[in-house]
């Protein structure tokens, strides 16, 4: 079994209520590329490998703060590959029917990329020995993904995806800090 997918969203919103000189702002911007390869182990069960990449196309801003003239102040919060997330996982995929899939991986590597060093602190990037931000943070952990994909009516299609990642190295670090505190 081999499943591939690509999704992208890029949208704008217009409002004459925006202050700060712009009437149009980006309100959604993301893309996700995924590939999952499975080898049948038993009925409805596959040994699987999954790879996924997620990021956005352009700069993203927050408008929560006001400037000295009480106008919306655009603060850069994200950019292309700042952040980006790459997951590589080995696990088991349970596919009871054509509408449902449940993938579980006890061995997953997740990489967070931040190519814009001005944003590095926002995404938990560490500093190297020279004090410069690293561009990649790597984590090892467990990953699970549940996908439901079906036609509710002839003109209504439902696609739903829920996923979670638990970083082992964060848990080990927390455990070690607790030992030191005791």
C-alpha angles and dihedrals in degrees: 000000000000122000124182129182143176127186130177136179128186120165145155136209126211124209133158086207093073114106126202100067104290128096095184126059135174111255102174133024126157144119133196130192120190138175127183124185120191136186115204112250099168139335107318092353127105134181099229146187120202132192126183138173125195132180141119137263105234147003118308125206138198117219099188097112128068126220126228090281091053091250124137110273116214110223117187110238103161144008141179106311090359089126117007125161126210120187126189114184140176118198150101127303119205111201109176093172142349092277103053138050131175116190121188124184124181089183114056132150116205122190124193115201125197113177094174107075091197087068099039096102091054091063101041098257114169127227124242125227090278091056094251120132116256115235096219133046117192128200134179120210151113124301134192131183130186118193129186119185123171147125111259092185132357090270100030120078121186122203118174130172130183122182138171137187127200115195113219094194091057090050092049091049091050090048091051092048090052090052091053092049092052 
